[in-house]
Amino acid sequence: MSLKVRLYDVVFDNPLLPASGPIVGSIHNLLHFNHSKVGGIVTKTISVEGAVVSKPCIVGKDNTIYNTELWSEYPVDRWSDQILPELKNVICKPLIVSVGYTSSDMEKVVPKVDEFADFFEVSTHYGMDELGHLVEKICSLTDKPVFVKLSPHIQDYIAFVEKAVEHGAKGIVAINSLGPGMIVDLKSRSVTIGVDGGKSWISGPSIKPIALHRVANIRKAFPNLPIIACGGVEKAEDVLEFILAGADLVQMLSSSMIKGRELFDKIVSDLPAVMTRYEIDSIEELRNTALSTTPLGKGGHPVVDHNVCTKCRLCVRICPEMALSLDLNIQLNSERCISCGLCQSRCPVDAISGVI
């Protein structure tokens, strides 16, 4: 069984990487990941000057991260003169250097960090009009592959990707945090964190369906374009789902801030067993498997295995049409049942079949 991924002749031991953010913003964090099981390392986004971040800036609640983070608090000179040289002395994994944001920034940042990078990830707040010039600028400053990070606020993201590729991008990272949003504290009658009128950005498992959809559609439109997925990963199955959807590599950030950074090693350790369960021989094999976008469910009435059912009544409580009841066993009113699939998807012991 192989977990290896090859991108532009660079080999990653496995597809899981940390995403750009606070957990990769200092030398001690980068050294931690160098000695962990992840397949590669990504830096926090580097710009000319260090960011001044309002505090507090991160809240974890309901399996979601809310943040008002910016780019690295350290200027590029700190990265080029201290952090990256120290990492280079010991690094044993591929390194993706995240940079931002303007063409002027690129002229000052990229030459200073180019020698340390295997890839560049470009974080941009700009739309279509400025994108082409920005990508051309960074590509003129390096011969390393440049990946452009897609923000979910971009509506016509296929056109965005097309323009990035036309101007030299060699890959896409999808997606960035979702927002702006807001988190409110009833006790203080105020936002918990927020900038510019209470804005914060949202990440974590709740944004995974959006990220999956975009990755799948980018892959459909660009069959040979390398894609790094990002958004909502919290377990080994999520990594494999993103690869089936079309990703080559997968980044995680928010779930490690909710559950702890040990989650990275756990996911990598879990991958072989999960792959065996789903009869996947290698990451490459899964990557080359076409994702069916037509549901294969039966759409019939639910069938309950009474030998497995624990009679917890969850299906009874959640059925939209109150078509299920509990007597000695779970009973179905077939005239009410609309074959929606909710009961089967929520059964904690997989005792229900026949719908999905």
TAUR-V727587 format. One record per residue. N is the residue number from 1. NEAR is the number of other ideal C-beta (glycine too) atoms within 8 Angstrom. D_FIRST is the distance of its C-alpha to the first C-alpha in Angstrom with 1 decimal. Layout:
n	near	d_first
N	NEAR	D_FIRST
N	NEAR	D_FIRST
This chain:
n	near	d_first
1	7	0.0
2	7	3.8
3	13	6.8
4	11	9.3
5	14	12.4
6	7	15.2
7	12	18.8
8	7	21.8
9	5	20.3
10	9	19.4
11	8	15.8
12	15	14.7
13	7	12.0
14	13	11.4
15	14	13.6
16	16	16.0
17	16	19.4
18	15	22.9
19	10	25.4
20	14	28.7
21	10	31.2
22	8	32.9
23	10	29.8
24	14	29.4
25	11	33.1
26	7	33.9
27	9	32.9
28	6	32.1
29	10	29.7
30	13	28.0
31	10	27.8
32	9	26.3
33	13	23.4
34	12	23.0
35	5	22.4
36	9	20.2
37	8	16.4
38	14	16.9
39	14	15.6
40	12	19.2
41	16	22.8
42	14	25.5
43	16	29.2
44	11	31.9
45	13	33.9
46	15	36.4
47	15	39.8
48	7	43.1
49	5	44.6
50	9	43.1
51	9	43.0
52	6	45.6
53	9	43.8
54	8	45.9
55	4	45.3
56	7	44.0
57	9	41.2
58	12	38.3
59	11	38.5
60	9	35.7
61	6	36.9
62	3	35.6
63	7	31.9
64	12	33.1
65	13	33.9
66	14	37.2
67	12	38.0
68	13	40.6
69	9	38.6
70	6	39.2
71	10	37.7
72	12	37.6
73	7	40.7
74	10	40.7
75	9	42.2
76	12	40.3
77	7	42.3
78	10	40.8
79	15	37.3
80	10	38.1
81	6	40.3
82	8	38.7
83	11	35.4
84	12	33.3
85	10	34.7
86	9	33.9
87	15	30.3
88	8	30.0
89	6	31.0
90	8	27.9
91	9	25.3
92	4	21.8
93	12	20.2
94	11	21.2
95	14	24.4
96	15	25.7
97	14	29.4
98	15	31.0
99	16	34.6
100	13	37.5
101	10	39.8
102	7	42.5
103	9	43.1
104	6	45.5
105	12	42.9
106	13	40.4
107	10	43.0
108	10	43.4
109	13	39.8
110	13	37.5
111	8	39.3
112	10	39.2
113	15	35.4
114	10	34.1
115	4	33.4
116	11	30.9
117	12	28.9
118	8	25.8
119	16	26.4
120	15	29.3
121	16	29.3
122	15	32.7
123	13	34.1
124	12	37.3
125	6	39.8
126	8	41.3
127	7	41.4
128	8	41.6
129	5	44.8
130	10	43.7
131	15	40.0
132	10	40.4
133	9	42.6
134	14	40.3
135	16	37.2
136	10	39.3
137	11	40.6
138	14	37.4
139	11	36.0
140	5	39.2
141	10	38.6
142	10	35.1
143	2	32.9
144	9	29.7
145	10	28.0
146	15	29.7
147	16	28.2
148	15	30.8
149	16	30.5
150	14	31.7
151	9	34.1
152	12	34.3
153	5	38.1
154	9	37.7
155	4	38.7
156	7	38.1
157	12	34.7
158	9	33.8
159	8	37.0
160	13	36.0
161	15	32.7
162	10	34.5
163	12	37.1
164	13	34.7
165	10	32.9
166	7	36.3
167	12	37.3
168	9	34.4
169	13	31.5
170	8	28.1
171	15	26.3
172	16	27.0
173	15	26.2
174	15	26.9
175	14	28.7
176	10	31.1
177	9	33.0
178	11	35.2
179	9	38.9
180	6	41.5
181	10	41.8
182	9	43.8
183	12	43.5
184	7	46.8
185	9	48.1
186	5	50.9
187	4	52.3
188	6	53.1
189	5	53.8
190	6	51.7
191	10	48.3
192	11	46.0
193	13	44.8
194	12	45.7
195	8	47.2
196	5	49.5
197	5	50.8
198	8	48.0
199	12	45.0
200	17	41.5
201	13	38.0
202	13	35.4
203	13	31.7
204	13	29.1
205	11	27.6
206	8	30.7
207	15	30.1
208	11	26.5
209	7	27.9
210	11	29.9
211	16	27.0
212	13	24.8
213	8	27.7
214	13	28.4
215	15	24.8
216	12	24.7
217	10	28.1
218	16	27.6
219	14	24.6
220	8	26.8
221	8	29.6
222	11	27.6
223	5	24.6
224	3	23.7
225	11	24.6
226	12	22.1
227	14	22.3
228	16	21.6
229	17	22.0
230	15	24.2
231	11	26.0
232	15	25.5
233	17	22.0
234	12	22.1
235	8	18.9
236	10	15.2
237	7	16.2
238	12	18.5
239	14	15.9
240	14	14.1
241	9	17.5
242	15	18.6
243	15	15.8
244	9	16.7
245	12	20.2
246	13	19.7
247	14	18.8
248	11	16.8
249	15	17.1
250	15	18.5
251	15	21.3
252	16	22.7
253	14	26.1
254	13	28.4
255	13	26.4
256	13	26.0
257	10	29.8
258	10	30.3
259	7	28.0
260	5	27.6
261	8	25.4
262	7	23.3
263	12	21.6
264	15	19.5
265	10	17.8
266	8	17.6
267	14	15.8
268	13	13.2
269	8	12.9
270	10	12.9
271	14	10.2
272	9	7.3
273	8	10.2
274	11	11.6
275	12	8.7
276	9	8.8
277	6	12.5
278	7	12.6
279	5	10.5
280	10	8.3
281	7	5.3
282	10	5.5
283	13	8.5
284	9	10.3
285	9	10.3
286	12	11.8
287	11	14.1
288	5	15.4
289	7	16.2
290	3	19.9
291	9	21.0
292	5	23.9
293	4	26.8
294	4	28.9
295	4	28.6
296	4	27.8
297	7	29.8
298	6	32.6
299	5	35.3
300	8	37.1
301	9	38.6
302	15	36.6
303	8	36.1
304	11	36.0
305	9	34.5
306	8	37.2
307	4	35.4
308	8	32.8
309	11	35.2
310	7	36.5
311	7	39.5
312	5	38.9
313	7	40.7
314	9	38.5
315	14	38.4
316	10	42.2
317	6	42.8
318	9	40.7
319	11	41.5
320	7	43.3
321	7	45.8
322	8	46.3
323	10	45.2
324	13	43.7
325	8	45.6
326	9	45.3
327	5	47.7
328	2	46.5
329	9	43.3
330	12	42.0
331	8	44.3
332	10	43.9
333	10	46.8
334	7	45.6
335	4	48.5
336	8	47.4
337	11	43.6
338	7	42.4
339	9	38.8
340	6	37.5
341	9	34.3
342	9	35.0
343	13	35.3
344	12	32.0
345	7	30.2
346	9	31.9
347	11	31.8
348	6	30.3
349	7	29.3
350	5	28.3
351	10	31.4
352	13	32.4
353	7	31.2
354	9	32.9
355	15	33.2
356	7	30.0
